[in-house]
Amino acid sequence: MGLLTTLSGKMQRLIRIALIVKDSGRMLAEHHIAAARSSGASNADIQLTT
């Protein structure tokens, strides 16, 4: 995760969503989506990530 610290907060949260979905889409929770949105991710960004 050290490399992620050089990325923007938006990208960090989108990558976190992608990693969660990769392991199990059922583990993705509303707070993950809310964190991405609060960092500036649009609905389209989140949809493309998943």
C-alpha positions in Angstrom: 0.0 0.0 0.0 3.0 2.3 0.2 2.7 3.2 -3.5 -0.9 4.2 -3.0 0.1 7.1 -0.7 1.5 9.0 -3.7 -1.9 8.9 -5.5 -4.7 11.3 -4.9 -7.3 10.5 -2.3 -9.9 9.9 -5.1 -7.6 7.3 -6.8 -6.7 5.6 -3.5 -10.4 5.1 -2.7 -11.2 3.9 -6.2 -8.3 1.4 -6.1 -9.5 0.2 -2.7 -13.0 -0.4 -4.2 -11.4 -2.3 -7.1 -9.5 -4.5 -4.7 -12.5 -5.2 -2.6 -14.6 -6.1 -5.7 -11.8 -8.3 -7.0 -11.9 -10.4 -3.8 -15.7 -10.4 -3.3 -18.2 -7.9 -4.5 -20.4 -8.8 -1.5 -17.8 -7.1 0.7 -18.3 -3.7 -0.9 -20.3 -1.5 1.5 -22.0 1.8 1.3 -19.2 3.4 3.4 -16.7 2.5 0.7 -18.8 4.3 -1.9 -19.4 7.3 0.3 -15.6 7.6 0.9 -15.0 7.6 -2.8 -17.7 10.2 -3.4 -16.4 12.4 -0.6 -13.0 12.3 -2.3 -14.5 13.6 -5.6 -15.3 10.4 -7.4 -18.4 10.6 -9.6 -20.9 7.8 -10.1 -19.3 7.1 -13.4 -15.9 6.8 -11.8 -17.2 4.3 -9.3 -19.2 2.3 -11.9 -16.1 2.0 -14.1 -14.1 0.9 -11.1 -16.5 -2.0 -10.4 
